[in-house]
Amino acid sequence: MNIPVNTPAPRIGRRRFLTGSLLIAAGAVVSTACSTDPTGGSSGGKTTLNVWYHAYGEAGTQQAVLRYATAFTKANPDIAVKVTWVPGDYAGKLYASLLTDAAPDVFEIGDFDEGLAHRGQIAPLDELYGDTRADFGAAALDTVTVEGKLYGVKMIDDVLMLYYRKSALAAAGITPPTTFDGLAAAAKALSTGKSKGLYLGTDGTGDGPALAVMSTGGELVTREGKVAFGSPQALEALTAFKRLHEDKSLLLGFTTDWWDPSAFTQGMAAMQWCGLWAMPAVRTALGDDFGVMPWPAFREGGTPVLRVGGWTSCVNAKGRHVDAANKFVQWLWVQNSDLQRDFAESYGLHVPPRTSVAATATKLTTGLAKDTVELARRYGRHNPGTWNTAVSTAFNAAAAKIATGQGDPAALLADAASKAQSEIDKQLGR
């Protein structure tokens, strides 16, 4: 999940239960409309843009996007901006809204979904980049490219990795593992009393199955849209992943999911899969008693993995104010590098997608933050653009059953691959 400089307060969650809209015109908040319905209307200015954000958990983020909107309307008084803060199932609410007249003009999405481009729901934004295009990292461009056009502007990169408690590993005589066997053995050895060795999420799977596949050097889906997670290597890795459950090494059912570091900082797990955004909160709680590492290679000679996600700003191609929406996205995410750096560095930690902005993000240039960015450069993997809800659900459901011994692994994975391929073929119109 998927940011002035301050020390973030403890995270309430990536999806805090807050909602509502604030209307900003001519550089000032002119009215509020708080409701459980984030699509309520407002008016003001010659044009009113509805801009959606998911409910970030990092303290100060909501206030920051309101400041940005205020600065934009001061520079463009003919365009009012209604900032809508959407809690809960953001993706579900967004996709439902895009089928209605109440859809936002500008919205962010997490892992880029190229199906939105194929369905004509988001506008190509190539012209917005101008001469800054070369300043965006190759991955930031590749992930939003569909049939040669750019359908979004990456706002932040979120790096996901394993945190480990230095003192816990040292007390057990364990060095950070470099293979899955090493990880499984470490997780088992570190499970003592009420503390478990590893936290991957409330369900005990989280990103683990996808990481297991990628750690063999394989892919989930190829760039050509062919399912790859049904390979013999993937089956071997997913079957091995079951060991974490058999060994009872995983913390299950914690009160917050993997995106929140509380299980780790409260000593409930010696290792946790989480994100760079949590590093300030982890450091506040633990000082220097933590380290970071990739998900280890499946075996020696394999591929360590960090996942790189983040958030991308898109324009509703079917909206009533496409030109004004383009202007807002360009102003905020292309032209104003100071605001891009603030968003990435001041509310948790995120990586700016632009090379020049990242170079001035001082909190990312030292210590473990710097190490994490370097690890992401070497081992970072993005989910494929075809990895939508239907595809990921098919894979994750099969992986969860394999991990908990509910059926024949080969049959479960083959069925999931078939379902996923049918869905991808529909996305790509073939």
SEGU-389551 format. One record per residue (C-alpha): residue number from 1; x negated, y negated, z; residue in one letter. Coordinates in steps of 0.001 Angstrom, whole numbers. Each point is the difference from the previous one (the first is absolute). Layout:
[NUM,[X,Y,Z],A]
...
//
This chain:
[1,[0,0,0],M]
[2,[-991,-1750,-2377],N]
[3,[-3334,-8619,2670],I]
[4,[-1995,-8209,4569],P]
[5,[-2402,2517,1735],V]
[6,[1293,1612,3206],N]
[7,[-213,3226,1960],T]
[8,[3030,2116,-881],P]
[9,[2267,1087,2831],A]
[10,[624,3716,466],P]
[11,[1874,1379,-2990],R]
[12,[3716,538,445],I]
[13,[81,2015,-3187],G]
[14,[-363,-425,-3742],R]
[15,[3786,-313,-178],R]
[16,[1064,-2116,2986],R]
[17,[3738,-269,550],F]
[18,[316,-3600,-1070],L]
[19,[1870,-1325,-2979],T]
[20,[1229,-3196,-1546],G]
[21,[-680,-2711,-2546],S]
[22,[-1490,-3451,292],L]
[23,[664,-2546,-2708],L]
[24,[-2817,-2406,-784],I]
[25,[335,-3007,-2275],A]
[26,[-2264,-2977,-672],A]
[27,[-2510,1193,2556],G]
[28,[2345,521,2966],A]
[29,[2285,2622,1483],V]
[30,[3470,-1356,-681],V]
[31,[2233,2824,1250],S]
[32,[-31,3508,1357],T]
[33,[2146,2991,-731],A]
[34,[-697,2918,2295],C]
[35,[1954,3151,-635],S]
[36,[-324,3733,-246],T]
[37,[670,-511,-3704],D]
[38,[-3221,-1299,-1598],P]
[39,[1779,-927,-3242],T]
[40,[2107,-2850,1381],G]
[41,[49,-3086,-2225],G]
[42,[-1421,-3467,555],S]
[43,[-265,-3159,-2042],S]
[44,[-2403,-2915,-331],G]
[45,[-2139,-1658,-2659],G]
[46,[674,331,-3723],K]
[47,[-1088,3633,187],T]
[48,[48,2325,3003],T]
[49,[-2320,2992,-31],L]
[50,[709,2959,2242],N]
[51,[-3354,1509,1028],V]
[52,[-59,3308,1872],W]
[53,[-2625,1326,2402],Y]
[54,[73,3193,2037],H]
[55,[-148,-581,3755],A]
[56,[-3741,-12,638],Y]
[57,[-944,1090,3496],G]
[58,[-3024,-2274,351],E]
[59,[828,-2999,2182],A]
[60,[57,-3283,-1906],G]
[61,[631,1429,-3472],T]
[62,[3598,-1193,-245],Q]
[63,[-1007,-3500,1091],Q]
[64,[-2798,54,-2566],A]
[65,[2232,785,-2985],V]
[66,[2364,-2761,1134],L]
[67,[-2921,-2443,47],R]
[68,[-975,1085,-3483],Y]
[69,[3553,-523,-1272],A]
[70,[118,-3424,1654],T]
[71,[-3243,-1024,-1707],A]
[72,[1338,1239,-3338],F]
[73,[3248,-1949,235],T]
[74,[-1915,-3130,1016],K]
[75,[-1993,338,-3221],A]
[76,[3103,1040,-1988],N]
[77,[2995,-1822,1553],P]
[78,[2349,1135,-2766],D]
[79,[-399,3634,1131],I]
[80,[1396,1117,3367],A]
[81,[-1196,3288,1453],V]
[82,[2096,2309,2148],K]
[83,[-2393,2288,1871],V]
[84,[1776,3256,857],T]
[85,[-1582,2253,2615],W]
[86,[1232,3572,-443],V]
[87,[-309,2566,2830],P]
[88,[458,3741,-23],G]
[89,[59,1904,-3289],D]
[90,[-1393,-2809,-2141],Y]
[91,[-440,2096,-3141],A]
[92,[3502,1438,216],G]
[93,[1556,-3442,481],K]
[94,[-2102,-1483,-2800],L]
[95,[846,2666,-2567],Y]
[96,[3696,-230,860],A]
[97,[-99,-3784,-263],S]
[98,[-1670,82,-3426],L]
[99,[3172,1578,-1365],L]
[100,[2098,-2995,1093],T]
[101,[326,-3725,-692],D]
[102,[-1381,-676,3497],A]
[103,[-3449,1362,-894],A]
[104,[-3004,-2124,1020],P]
[105,[-1812,-2115,-2568],D]
[106,[-3403,860,1463],V]
[107,[-789,3028,2129],F]
[108,[-2909,2015,1249],E]
[109,[-419,3730,-409],I]
[110,[-2408,2385,1695],G]
[111,[-1553,2663,-2208],D]
[112,[739,-1243,-3509],F]
[113,[2901,1761,-1736],D]
[114,[-454,-109,-3753],E]
[115,[3570,1242,-422],G]
[116,[1129,-3567,754],L]
[117,[-1829,-1129,-3137],A]
[118,[1341,2839,-2149],H]
[119,[3543,-882,1089],R]
[120,[-496,-3689,-790],G]
[121,[522,-1072,3609],Q]
[122,[-3262,-1916,424],I]
[123,[-1495,-2571,-2324],A]
[124,[-3482,146,-1560],P]
[125,[-2223,-2608,1635],L]
[126,[-3105,-42,-2199],D]
[127,[254,-3739,-674],E]
[128,[-56,-800,3719],L]
[129,[-3563,1254,441],Y]
[130,[-1672,-2406,-2442],G]
[131,[-3762,-188,463],D]
[132,[225,1658,3452],T]
[133,[711,3404,-1505],R]
[134,[-3649,1039,101],A]
[135,[-118,-935,3703],D]
[136,[2493,2720,896],F]
[137,[-1550,3391,683],G]
[138,[417,2694,-2612],A]
[139,[2234,2070,2300],A]
[140,[2225,-3019,731],A]
[141,[598,-338,-3732],L]
[142,[195,3686,-854],D]
[143,[2655,741,2602],T]
[144,[2419,-2593,-1459],V]
[145,[-712,727,-3676],T]
[146,[2698,1742,-2011],V]
[147,[-464,470,-3738],E]
[148,[-2642,-2718,-65],G]
[149,[1954,-2671,1894],K]
[150,[-370,-1237,3577],L]
[151,[3258,267,1969],Y]
[152,[-1049,-1449,3341],G]
[153,[-2648,-1902,1932],V]
[154,[-1672,1911,2807],K]
[155,[299,-1936,3266],M]
[156,[-2081,2152,2356],I]
[157,[-1757,3326,-14],D]
[158,[648,2174,3051],D]
[159,[-2712,2541,756],V]
[160,[1061,3151,1870],L]
[161,[-2555,2143,1804],M]
[162,[-682,2080,3113],L]
[163,[-755,-1723,3289],Y]
[164,[-1894,2017,2600],Y]
[165,[-831,-605,3654],R]
[166,[-3783,-1,322],K]
[167,[-45,952,3672],S]
[168,[2397,2918,-503],A]
[169,[-2034,1489,-2829],L]
[170,[-3261,-556,1882],A]
[171,[1340,1696,3149],A]
[172,[946,3039,-2084],A]
[173,[-3336,34,-1848],G]
[174,[1715,-669,-3324],I]
[175,[-1277,-2133,-2862],T]
[176,[2473,-1527,-2485],P]
[177,[979,2926,-2253],P]
[178,[-844,49,-3695],T]
[179,[2136,2984,-1078],T]
[180,[3546,1122,691],F]
[181,[-1272,2977,2010],D]
[182,[-1951,-2474,2120],G]
[183,[3067,-2184,442],L]
[184,[2173,2927,1029],A]
[185,[-2618,1255,2459],A]
[186,[-450,-3487,1467],A]
[187,[3757,-523,354],A]
[188,[327,3316,1837],K]
[189,[-2939,-698,2319],A]
[190,[1284,-3486,796],L]
[191,[3492,1232,942],S]
[192,[-93,76,3793],T]
[193,[2783,-525,2517],G]
[194,[2451,-2622,-1194],K]
[195,[-2346,-1292,-2698],S]
[196,[-126,1490,-3485],K]
[197,[-2830,-19,-2456],G]
[198,[1739,-1658,-2939],L]
[199,[3035,-2165,-768],Y]
[200,[1296,-112,-3568],L]
[201,[3518,-1185,731],G]
[202,[3090,993,1906],T]
[203,[650,2964,-2317],D]
[204,[-3540,1363,89],G]
[205,[-563,-497,-3722],T]
[206,[49,-3652,-1063],G]
[207,[-2594,-572,-2731],D]
[208,[-1811,3204,966],G]
[209,[1239,2274,-2827],P]
[210,[-765,-2564,-2714],A]
[211,[-3426,-584,1526],L]
[212,[-599,3741,75],A]
[213,[663,211,-3748],V]
[214,[-2167,-2998,-855],M]
[215,[-2825,1223,2240],S]
[216,[-507,2918,-2418],T]
[217,[-764,-2544,-2717],G]
[218,[3445,514,-1498],G]
[219,[2856,-2353,-788],E]
[220,[3647,-154,938],L]
[221,[1114,-1120,-3455],V]
[222,[-2190,-741,-3015],T]
[223,[-36,-3376,-1732],R]
[224,[1933,1665,-2814],E]
[225,[2812,904,2372],G]
[226,[-733,3688,448],K]
[227,[445,1499,3470],V]
[228,[-3370,1210,1290],A]
[229,[806,963,3583],F]
[230,[1085,3497,-1056],G]
[231,[-3564,1130,-682],S]
[232,[-1660,2978,1733],P]
[233,[-2386,-2420,1740],Q]
[234,[2914,-2032,1343],A]
[235,[1728,3159,1226],L]
[236,[-3156,1063,1798],E]
[237,[-341,-3387,1695],A]
[238,[3659,-147,1049],L]
[239,[-112,3519,1349],T]
[240,[-3103,-933,2014],A]
[241,[1795,-3099,1321],F]
[242,[2324,2398,1820],K]
[243,[-2868,722,2407],R]
[244,[520,-3343,1742],L]
[245,[3517,1089,953],H]
[246,[-975,3540,914],E]
[247,[-2735,-1313,2297],D]
[248,[2478,-2414,1649],K]
[249,[-2544,-2759,-575],S]
[250,[2482,-2622,-1181],L]
[251,[1835,-2555,2098],L]
[252,[3672,253,-965],L]
[253,[3016,-2218,625],G]
[254,[-1794,-3058,1331],F]
[255,[2141,-3110,434],T]
[256,[-1563,-1851,-2949],T]
[257,[-1173,1383,-3317],D]
[258,[-3487,187,-1487],W]
[259,[-68,-3650,-1110],W]
[260,[-64,-1126,3657],D]
[261,[-3256,669,1933],P]
[262,[1688,425,3404],S]
[263,[-441,3779,145],A]
[264,[-3729,-516,-506],F]
[265,[-466,-3013,2255],T]
[266,[2026,1620,2801],Q]
[267,[-2211,3094,-43],G]
[268,[2689,2349,-1280],M]
[269,[-2193,1067,-2928],A]
[270,[-3777,-71,-451],A]
[271,[361,-565,-3757],M]
[272,[2743,-1702,-1993],Q]
[273,[780,-755,-3609],W]
[274,[851,-3703,-152],C]
[275,[-955,-3154,-1899],G]
[276,[-2494,-2830,-6],L]
[277,[2824,-2343,991],W]
[278,[-58,1573,3483],A]
[279,[-3707,-581,652],M]
[280,[407,-3250,1994],P]
[281,[2519,1681,2323],A]
[282,[-2229,3064,357],V]
[283,[-3000,-2164,856],R]
[284,[2020,-1948,2568],T]
[285,[1005,3250,1690],A]
[286,[-3223,2005,-291],L]
[287,[-2826,-2464,-527],G]
[288,[-2766,1777,-1907],D]
[289,[1127,3502,982],D]
[290,[1233,991,-3453],F]
[291,[-1234,761,-3465],G]
[292,[1504,561,-3431],V]
[293,[-486,2695,-2604],M]
[294,[1620,1309,-3181],P]
[295,[2218,3036,-128],W]
[296,[-2778,2555,-482],P]
[297,[-673,1999,-3144],A]
[298,[1812,3323,-120],F]
[299,[-3362,1727,-72],R]
[300,[-3618,-989,-500],E]
[301,[-318,-1634,-3406],G]
[302,[3635,-1097,17],G]
[303,[1340,-3524,151],T]
[304,[551,-2091,3156],P]
[305,[3142,-2121,-295],V]
[306,[1286,-3333,1236],L]
[307,[3384,-1064,-1287],R]
[308,[376,-3504,-1367],V]
[309,[3516,-1345,11],G]
[310,[1162,-3561,565],G]
[311,[2666,-2323,-1293],W]
[312,[727,-1472,-3420],T]
[313,[2110,-3022,-922],S]
[314,[2471,605,-2846],C]
[315,[2566,-2083,-1880],V]
[316,[3528,1235,-643],N]
[317,[236,107,-3793],A]
[318,[3792,-174,205],K]
[319,[113,-2883,2457],G]
[320,[1506,-3395,-774],R]
[321,[-3204,-1927,698],H]
[322,[-2857,1899,-1637],V]
[323,[-1993,-3122,-913],D]
[324,[209,-1408,3530],A]
[325,[-819,3424,1430],A]
[326,[-3092,212,-2201],N]
[327,[-1033,-3442,1204],K]
[328,[310,1038,3643],F]
[329,[-1997,3218,-449],V]
[330,[-2713,-1788,-1958],Q]
[331,[-240,-2839,2523],W]
[332,[-260,2318,3007],L]
[333,[-1899,3054,-1226],W]
[334,[-2133,-1383,-2839],V]
[335,[-683,-3691,625],Q]
[336,[-273,-332,3801],N]
[337,[-2972,2049,1074],S]
[338,[-6,-1572,3478],D]
[339,[3489,1389,682],L]
[340,[-963,3383,-1454],Q]
[341,[-2954,154,2388],R]
[342,[2192,-1056,2929],D]
[343,[2557,2696,-767],F]
[344,[-2667,2684,-225],A]
[345,[-2123,-967,2979],E]
[346,[2152,-1669,2641],S]
[347,[2780,2518,740],Y]
[348,[-1671,3333,461],G]
[349,[-2668,744,-2614],L]
[350,[577,585,-3696],H]
[351,[-2261,-241,-3041],V]
[352,[611,-2820,-2496],P]
[353,[305,1498,-3513],P]
[354,[-1971,-2913,-1507],R]
[355,[-3775,314,104],T]
[356,[-622,-3683,739],S]
[357,[2546,-62,2830],V]
[358,[-1304,3214,1539],A]
[359,[-3501,-1481,9],A]
[360,[1186,-2849,2244],T]
[361,[2018,2197,2384],A]
[362,[-2570,-124,2792],T]
[363,[1749,2538,2254],K]
[364,[-573,2640,-2684],L]
[365,[-3724,-625,-386],T]
[366,[-1298,1477,3273],T]
[367,[287,3074,2184],G]
[368,[2569,2730,-467],L]
[369,[2186,-2170,-2215],A]
[370,[-2879,-319,-2448],K]
[371,[-660,3741,260],D]
[372,[3654,722,-753],T]
[373,[1,-2212,-3079],V]
[374,[-3139,1742,-1249],E]
[375,[1506,3445,630],L]
[376,[3107,-1080,-1929],A]
[377,[-2172,-1140,-2876],R]
[378,[-1662,3423,-138],R]
[379,[2854,2330,868],Y]
[380,[3236,-1988,-288],G]
[381,[2896,1639,-1834],R]
[382,[3330,-1536,-1016],H]
[383,[3264,1859,-255],N]
[384,[986,326,-3673],P]
[385,[2541,-2443,-1406],G]
[386,[2422,2860,-625],T]
[387,[-82,1003,3690],W]
[388,[3500,-1228,734],N]
[389,[2328,1180,2772],T]
[390,[1339,2998,-1896],A]
[391,[-3460,1244,-989],V]
[392,[-1605,-535,3391],S]
[393,[2987,1541,1789],T]
[394,[-260,3181,-2060],A]
[395,[-3702,309,812],F]
[396,[252,-937,3675],N]
[397,[2920,2329,675],A]
[398,[-1912,2960,-1445],A]
[399,[-3187,-984,1820],A]
[400,[1847,-247,3332],A]
[401,[1466,3475,-456],K]
[402,[-3415,1409,-910],I]
[403,[-1567,-1668,3038],A]
[404,[2580,1478,2360],T]
[405,[183,3473,-1571],G]
[406,[3456,-276,-1552],Q]
[407,[-282,2013,-3177],G]
[408,[-2464,1144,-2622],D]
[409,[-2501,-2821,-640],P]
[410,[-491,753,-3696],A]
[411,[3732,125,-710],A]
[412,[693,-3147,2017],L]
[413,[-2699,-1956,-1791],L]
[414,[984,1229,-3457],A]
[415,[3620,-1002,604],D]
[416,[-1071,-3445,1233],A]
[417,[-2237,-476,-3044],A]
[418,[2883,889,-2323],S]
[419,[2379,-2435,1715],K]
[420,[-2620,-2744,7],A]
[421,[-797,485,-3693],Q]
[422,[3669,-271,-941],S]
[423,[255,-3254,1942],E]
[424,[-3162,-1429,-1586],I]
[425,[1224,929,-3461],D]
[426,[3208,-1931,709],K]
[427,[-2045,-3004,1181],Q]
[428,[-2031,29,-3193],L]
[429,[2976,643,-2277],G]
[430,[-1205,3269,-1438],R]
//
